[in-house]
Amino acid sequence: MIFKDKVSLVTGASQGIGEAIALDFAAEGATVLLVDVQKDKLDEVARRIAGAGGRAAVFTADVSKLDQATAVADEAVRTFGRIDHLVNNAGITRDNLFLRMKEEEWDTVLAVNLKGAFNFSKAVIRTMVQARSGRIVNLSSVVGVMGNAGQANYSASKAGLIGLTKSLAREVAGRTITVNCVAPGYIATAMTEKLPESVKAAFLAGIPMQRFGLPADVSRAVRFLCSDDAAYITGQVIHVNGGLYT
């Protein structure tokens, strides 16, 4: 129970990687604060955590809105007294070729994927500074470092998270707060499940380990970065991609 008595806030916790992180942290003893816009799915994750003997609280919020992020963080501190971990996992896609990409498709992806991480980091950082302790982990992507056709908006947002991670890490290291980034490759989630079989085959051909990753592969890396074992690791990007990008 490496997170006993800890409070962990996970955005985008209703499914996929975010759900796996929430379940993993709860199993390690953390009280997990689940954040997403899909309350029904959050409630189901909370029920799963409670059924396994863990503790969770549900917060419905749009991560792209700073006032909503601040409201979640303030309520969490009032209720639980602290926030030890922040995992900025919330993300969306609006794929399109650049020549066809609409301004709304660009703005929406950047607002959720990048500004969302800014908003929640901004909302919790003062509490962590006062406590002189904290862990922030941002979920980037392999396409944030290698790019991907049809995903200029998504790639830009995920590359931006790496820059945010490295800059914030330098600012708060003196307060014993670490800020790191996990960059998953192609992970078996609802998002990849929708892809045509021909596209999946093409992706698999480029992965040396010859399989898609699992949400648990990512959650374990996030768990490590939030643990005491990673106390001297900050400003880093951990690639979890089966060798797709090295």
N, C-alpha and C positions, 0 to 999 in steps of 0.2 A: 504493500500500500504506500507507494512512494509519494503520493499526493494527499495523504491523510491531513485533514484540516485545511487544505488549500481550496481556493475558489478559482474556477477556470471559466472564462467567457469564450464561447466559440460561435462565430458568425457563420451563416450558411449551414446550420446544424441539422437541417430537416432531412437530409439524404446524402448518399454518396460518401465522399471523403469527410465532410463535416460531421455526419452521423457517426462514422467510424471513430473519429477523434473523440467525440463526446462520449461514446460508449467506452472507449479505451481509458479515458481520464477518469470516468466514474468508477470503473473497475479498480482503478488505482487509489480510490478513496476521495477524489475531489468532489466538491459540490460543483456541478456543471450548470452554467447559465447558457441556455439554448436560445440563439437569436436567429430569426428568419422572418420572412413575410408570410410564410405558409403555416399558420397556427395549427391546423389540423395535423399536419405532419410532425410539427414540433411536439404536440401533445402525445403522439404515438411514440416518439423517441423517448420522451420523459417517462411514459408508462413502461417502456422496456428497461430503462435505467432503474426505476423504482422496483420493478419485478425482480431485478437481480440484486436488490438490496442497496442500491445506490441512491444518490440525492441529485435532483435536477430542478431547475426553475425555468419557466418559459417566458420569453420576452418577444413580442411581435414588433418588429421595427424594420424600416427601410434603411439599409446601411448608407445609402447615398445622401441621407439627410443628417446634418450635424446635430440639429436639435433633438432628433430621435435617438441618436447615439449617446448624446449627453444625458438624456432622460433615463436611458437604460443603465448607464454607468452610475448615475446618482442614486437610482433606486437600489441597484445592487449593493452599493457601499452602505446605504442606510439599512438594508436588510441583513447583509452578511458581514459587514464591517471591513471588507477588503476585496481586492481583486489581485490575485497572484499571477495569473496567466491570461494573456489575450491571444487568441488564434484568429487571425483575419483570413477566413476561408471563403467568405461569400463571393460568388462570381457568376457571371452570365456570359453567353455568347450571342452575337448577332452577326454571323458569318456572311460575307459577301466579297466578291472581287472588288478591288479598290476603285476601279472605274465606275462601278455600280453602287458603291457604298453610300448610303444616305447619311446626312449629318446627324440625324437622330440615332442611327445605328452606332456611329462613332461615340457620340456624347453619352448614350445610355451605358455602354460597356465601360467607358472610362469612369463614369460616375459611380457605378457599383464596384467595379474591380479595384480601382486605384483610389478614388476619393473615399470609398467606403472604408478602406484601411486607414487612410488619414483621419477620418472622422472618429473611428473607434479608438485609434491610438491617442488622438487628441483628448478624447473623453476619459481615458483611464490613466494617462501618463502622470498627471499631478498626484493621484493617489499612490502610484508606484514610487514616485520621487520622494513623497513624504515618508513612505515606508522604507525607503532605501533598499528596495527589493522588487523584482518583477521579471517576467519573461514575456516577450512578444514574438510571435512567429507569424510571418506572412506567407501565404500560399501563392507562389508564382507558378511558373509552368516551363516546360522544356521549350515551348515556342517563344517564351520571353527572351531566350538566349540564342535560338537558332532561326526564329521566324517561321512563318507558314503561309503559303498562298491562300488567299481568301480570309485571312484572319489578321489584317493589319491593325484593327482596333483592339482585338484581344491580345495580340502580341505586344502592342505598345503598352497596354495596361499592365501586363505581367512584367515587362521590362522595367516599367516605372516602379513597380513594387520592389525590385532589386535595388534601385537607386534610393528609394525611401528607406529601405532596410539599412543600407550601409551608412547613410547620413544620420539617421536617428540613433543608430548604434553608437556612433562617435559622441553624440550629444549627451547620452544618458549613462554611458559606461561608468562614470565616476560615482553614480548612485547605485551601483551594483545591479543595474538593469541590463539584461541582454536582449538584443533584437536580431533575429535571424530569419532566414528564408528557406523554405523547402520548395523545390521545383520538380513537381511530378512529371513523368512522361505520360504515355498513354495508359490510363487506368480504366479498369472495367467498371464503369458506372452507367447510370441511365443515359448519360450523354453519349458515350461511345456505343451503347447498345443500339442506338437509333441509326448508326452508320450502315450503309450498304455493305454486304459481305465482301465485295470487291475492294472497297476502301479499307476495310479491316485487314484484309489480306496484304494490301500494300503497306499498311503501317507495320504489321507483324514482320514483314520481310526486312524492315530496317532495324529491328530490335534484336541485338545479339543474343539475348536470353530467350528469344522466340516465344514470348508470352506477354500479354498485357499485365500490367501491375494490378494489385488488389488495393482497395482502400486501406486495408490493414497495413500494407507495406508503407504507405504514407503516414498513417497515424503513429506507427512506431518511431519514425524519424522525428515527428513533432513531439512525441512523448519524451524522447531523449533530450531534445533541445530545451524542454521545459523542466528537466530534472536537475538535481544537484550535480550530477555527473557532467553536465555541460556548462558549469558555472564560469569557465574561462573561455567559452566560445561565444563570440559575438561578431556581427557584421558579415556573417558567412551565408553562402548559398549551398544547401545540401541537395544534390541531384538524386532523384529516385526515379530512374528511367530504364533500368535493365540494360544499360550500355548504349542507349540510342544516341546520347550526346555525352562526350567526355571532355 
